[in-house]
């Protein structure tokens, strides 16, 4: 099974979501919130595609396959650009961009830093990847791998933490 940036992001949100997504149970297509985020990402910086490229990468860590699809990478400056709807899940966003930087460097591609842009908030955050961060990404890779190797799906989080999740109906349908 391949670990990707989405799974690294989900690790910070819900282990159940990690397991379900990795086992190809996907609910993002049913979520208005996910659709709005995609639209913001596609429409906020229309000129970006001219100056940046989409990059697909793969690699491995301790026999675990890794992959990433970066929508906007400025190869000239070595900068990953990620656009997000809101800063509500900031740690997950940072981990995702750090994973991109990690995989770029593993592929010997210059990756100086990343930016997370929140157009609705008019905010941009810079994301660095230092040696300690690289070790932390490797710990996260192992955690994700351990979760997806479990025979059974992890339990759901408390219902009040799940209300905006695309998996809400999946996890909580039939709940009284």
NORGI-V944060 format. One record per pair of residues at least 12 apart in sequence whose C-alpha atoms are under 6 Angstrom apart, sorted by sequence separation. I is the first residue (numbers start at 0). J is the second residue. D is the distance in Angstrom with one decimal. If there is no record, write none. Layout:
{{I | J | D} {I | J | D}}
This chain:
{{55 | 67 | 5.7} {113 | 125 | 5.9} {114 | 126 | 5.7} {55 | 68 | 4.4} {113 | 126 | 4.8} {54 | 68 | 5.7} {112 | 126 | 5.8} {54 | 69 | 5.1} {112 | 127 | 5.0} {53 | 69 | 5.6} {53 | 70 | 4.6} {53 | 71 | 5.3} {52 | 71 | 5.4} {51 | 71 | 5.4} {52 | 72 | 5.3} {51 | 72 | 5.3} {51 | 73 | 4.8} {97 | 128 | 6.0} {77 | 109 | 5.3} {78 | 110 | 6.0} {85 | 117 | 5.9} {77 | 110 | 4.3} {78 | 111 | 5.9} {80 | 113 | 5.8} {82 | 115 | 5.7} {84 | 117 | 5.9} {77 | 111 | 5.1} {78 | 112 | 5.3} {79 | 113 | 4.4} {80 | 114 | 5.0} {81 | 115 | 4.8} {82 | 116 | 4.7} {83 | 117 | 5.3} {78 | 113 | 5.2} {40 | 82 | 5.3} {36 | 84 | 5.0} {3 | 65 | 5.8} {1 | 64 | 4.7} {2 | 65 | 4.8} {3 | 66 | 4.9} {4 | 67 | 5.8} {1 | 65 | 5.3} {3 | 67 | 5.4} {11 | 91 | 5.3} {8 | 91 | 4.6} {8 | 95 | 5.2} {7 | 95 | 6.0} {4 | 95 | 5.2} {18 | 147 | 5.0} {30 | 165 | 5.2} {15 | 153 | 4.8} {27 | 165 | 5.4} {26 | 165 | 5.6} {26 | 166 | 5.7}}
